[in-house]
Amino acid sequence: MTDTALAAGSVEPVTTDLIIGGEHRPSRSGERIEVRNPARPDELVGWAAGGDDSDATAAVDAAAAAFPEWAALSYAERGQYLKRIVAELDQNLAERTRLFVRENGKVLGEASTEMSRLGVRFEYTASLADVLSRDEVHSGPPLETVVTRQPMGVAALIVPWNWPLSILGAKLPQALMAGNTVVIKPSSSAPLATVQTIALMARVLPPGVINVVTGSPAQVATTLLAHPAVRKVDVTGGVQTGKDVMAAAARSLKRVTLELGGNDAGIVLHDADLSKETFARLALGAFMTAGQVCMGLKRLYVHESIIDDVVDGLRETLDTHIVGDGLDPRSTMGPVINARQQQHVRELIDEAKASGACVDELGSPRDDEEFAHGYFVLPTLVSGCRPDLRVVTEEQFGPVLPVLPFSIEAEAVALANDSSFGLASSVWSTDIERAVALARRIEAGYSYINAHGPMTQDNRAPFGGVKDSGIGRQLGLDGVLEFTDAHAITVRAH
């Protein structure tokens, strides 16, 4: 696809509104948020409504008004609504996917995967209706007790820009299935396709069950955290954001679920398969979405006997990458989200170079001029580096991977656990039993064997972190129960 064809594929700037009580409307202030293409920063993708505290308050009030009727439905009835949402998600799919690429930067294949994953997560959550409807019963004199679950009320869902639809699918269907109504706050960095997608959902639900407010976190998120009708807050974001949310939620004792990112470690044992397929999986785990994945591979520890082979294999794999506009099918990696993130990643790379580490900037630009003007960084491998470098100790959230040696398994586990984070991890070995045993020793909420990252995520399993990576779980049955409170009913037998 040529640059001319790419430009021709662009459309007029998109405008999205707030969704409050079933109505689409601009913000009360008339403010709008400008959204630009990170691959082509001079390209205006569109505007999102710039909601403020009054809009957020109106959204919570609408959700609170809709709550009693929604909560009164059975799990089976709510599950049917979720299935109707799945049927709606095919509407304008290609158009929304291209819009998503233009505002987010990820390549078209990743965007398509994320769009499809959303429906899968709604479908699975709907399938839990029978399990959720079964009360826990404790029989026997002198007491007969039934333990049931009840929804909390209004849930505030705060969604980031990097995988917004996939992450929305880890909290929205669960909140709805549990019987809560919701107010969703998308990121201002890439809100357009997300709002358009939520609009499809909202039109098949009773008014007020789903509400969306885009706008400044300082106003919208602060209002959601302060409103007494909001009983649950589910946030995906950075560590400091999570701490601020938890402090604010404590004032009114709101329940919180926090997924706060990670500095995920992978451990490659001496008996790992070193085929091209393995290197492709390693590269995917680390460089998908230009490394901007919360559960992405960010530190790789390799047994000293094979580290040269692993570094060589990764170099060969990464050097095939074409970095450019995500709408071009030749591109295998897009830009980072903005200039600030590009600068952060470049600083980590420059620091590694200055330390004497071996830094390989691999792959090639799709177009040199585009690369110079967009927020691009080549996939970068750092080897022979000190373990105290920031590229190792910090979450890079960009396309750079440090590779470090270890000699024995106990050392590998200690290195992996030497972090304030604990979201995900991976172990690479042909001995699955051994790999699983080692994974059990890693401080993480989720561990992969011979894979890493969202393409290997099991929707049936709970997902979340330990330590600074968060509190609570999303996905699976646990993800629904996070939006409920236990309610015990005891009868005294005569």
ABEGO torsion letter per residue (X at the ends): XBAAAAAAABBBBBBBBBBBGGBBBBBAAGBBBBBBBAABAABBAEBBBBBBAAAAAAAAAAAAAAAAAAAABBAAAAAAAAAAAAAAAABGAAAAAAAAAAAAGBBAAAAAAAAAAAAAAAAAAAAAAAAAABBBBBBEOABBBBBBBBBAEBBBBBBBAABAAAAAAAAAAAAAAAGBBBBBBBBAABAAAAAAAAAAAAAABBBGABBBBBEBAAAAAAAAAABAABABBBBBBBAAAAAAAAAAAAAAGBBBBBBAEBBBBBBBBAABBABAAAAAAAAAAAABGGGBBAABBABBBBBAAAAAAAAAAAAAAAAABBBBBAABAABABBBBABAAAAAAAAAAAAAAAAAGBBBBBBEBBABAAAAAABBBBBBBBBBGBBAABAAAABBAGBBBBBBBBBABAAAAAAAAABBABBABBBBBBABAAAAAAAAAABBBABBBBGBBEAAABBAABBBEBBEAAEBEBBEEAAAAAAABBBBBBBBBBX
